[in-house]
Amino acid sequence: MRYAVVIEKASTNYAAYVPDLPGCIATGATVAETESLIREAIEFHLEGRKADGLPVPPPSSQVEYVDIPA
């Protein structure tokens, strides 16, 4: 499965969340660390849902960049 992930710069670190998995978040000192941690968070989140007998939400969010003239 392939989930969309949003990574944002915070004042002192980076934060990531998954729109299709509410509550699935991670923070890290760098983008690379945050990517690694959100990957782990997604796996943990999905394992927890399965263990609780809940369905795994299918990926449905799409990401697109829009160019705006400077």
C-alpha positions as CSV (number, residue, x, y, z in Angstrom):
1,M,0.0,0.0,0.0
2,R,1.1,3.6,-0.6
3,Y,-0.2,6.3,1.7
4,A,0.2,10.0,1.1
5,V,2.3,11.7,3.8
6,V,2.5,15.4,4.6
7,I,5.8,16.6,6.1
8,E,5.9,20.2,7.5
9,K,8.7,22.3,8.9
10,A,8.0,23.3,12.5
11,S,10.0,25.9,14.5
12,T,12.6,23.4,15.7
13,N,11.9,20.1,13.8
14,Y,9.7,18.4,11.2
15,A,6.3,16.9,11.7
16,A,4.5,14.4,9.5
17,Y,1.0,13.1,9.3
18,V,-1.0,10.7,7.1
19,P,-4.4,12.2,5.9
20,D,-5.9,8.7,5.4
21,L,-4.9,7.6,8.9
22,P,-6.1,10.2,11.5
23,G,-3.9,10.2,14.5
24,C,-0.9,8.7,12.7
25,I,1.9,11.3,13.2
26,A,5.6,11.5,13.7
27,T,8.2,14.2,14.4
28,G,11.9,14.2,13.7
29,A,15.0,16.5,13.6
30,T,15.4,16.1,9.9
31,V,13.2,15.3,6.9
32,A,15.0,12.0,6.5
33,E,14.4,11.1,10.2
34,T,10.8,12.1,9.9
35,E,10.2,10.0,6.8
36,S,11.7,7.0,8.6
37,L,9.6,7.6,11.7
38,I,6.3,8.1,9.9
39,R,7.0,4.9,8.0
40,E,7.3,3.1,11.4
41,A,4.2,4.9,12.7
42,I,2.1,3.8,9.7
43,E,3.1,0.2,10.2
44,F,2.4,0.4,14.0
45,H,-0.9,2.1,13.3
46,L,-2.0,-0.5,10.8
47,E,-0.9,-3.4,13.1
48,G,-2.9,-1.8,16.0
49,R,-6.1,-1.6,13.8
50,K,-5.7,-5.2,12.8
51,A,-5.1,-6.3,16.4
52,D,-8.3,-4.4,17.5
53,G,-10.3,-6.0,14.7
54,L,-10.7,-2.7,12.8
55,P,-10.5,-2.4,9.1
56,V,-7.4,-1.0,7.5
57,P,-8.4,2.2,5.6
58,P,-7.3,2.0,2.0
59,P,-5.1,4.8,0.7
60,S,-7.3,7.4,-1.0
61,S,-5.6,10.8,-0.7
62,Q,-3.8,12.2,-3.7
63,V,-0.9,14.6,-3.7
64,E,-0.3,17.1,-6.4
65,Y,1.9,20.2,-6.7
66,V,0.5,23.3,-8.3
67,D,2.9,25.8,-9.9
68,I,2.1,29.5,-9.3
69,P,4.0,32.2,-11.1
70,A,6.4,34.1,-8.9
